[in-house]
């Protein structure tokens, strides 16, 4: 499953479902897909996501030890979504995902 985050203020961001669900949890939101944040709630979601990333409390949701691929950090995975949320806050836009 893929989840696409959209807002009028930024380009769409598409993530694998397990990563998107982990990001939604870090934002303090339900893991319902599709879903949305009203413009008034985006700032708090951004704050919570940044705090979770800074605290490094959220390891990548899935690590397959049998696959020889580099592990991508949660901070790296969250960066595009943080940028999207920041643009939505700056422009007073809603954020949706499906």
Residue pairs with C-beta under 8 A, 6 or more apart in sequence:
1 16
1 17
1 33
2 14
2 15
2 16
2 17
3 14
3 15
3 16
3 17
3 20
3 21
3 33
3 97
3 98
4 12
4 13
4 14
4 15
4 97
4 98
5 12
5 13
5 14
5 15
5 20
5 81
5 84
5 95
5 96
5 97
6 12
6 13
6 95
6 96
6 97
6 98
7 84
7 87
7 88
7 91
7 93
7 94
7 95
7 96
8 91
8 93
8 94
9 84
9 87
9 88
9 90
9 91
9 93
10 83
10 84
10 87
10 88
11 84
13 80
13 81
13 84
15 23
15 77
15 81
17 33
18 61
18 62
19 60
19 61
19 77
20 33
20 97
21 31
21 33
21 61
22 58
22 60
22 61
22 74
23 49
23 77
23 78
23 81
24 30
24 31
24 35
24 97
25 31
25 58
26 48
26 49
26 52
26 53
26 58
26 78
27 37
27 45
27 46
27 48
27 49
27 85
28 44
28 45
28 48
29 35
29 37
29 45
33 97
33 98
34 96
34 97
34 98
35 96
35 97
36 94
36 95
36 96
36 97
37 45
37 88
37 94
37 95
37 96
38 94
39 88
39 92
39 93
39 94
42 85
42 88
42 89
42 93
42 94
42 95
43 89
45 85
45 95
46 82
46 85
46 86
46 89
49 78
49 81
49 82
49 85
50 82
52 58
52 74
53 74
53 75
53 78
53 82
56 74
56 75
58 74
59 74
60 71
60 72
60 73
60 74
60 77
63 71
84 95
85 95
87 93
88 94
88 95
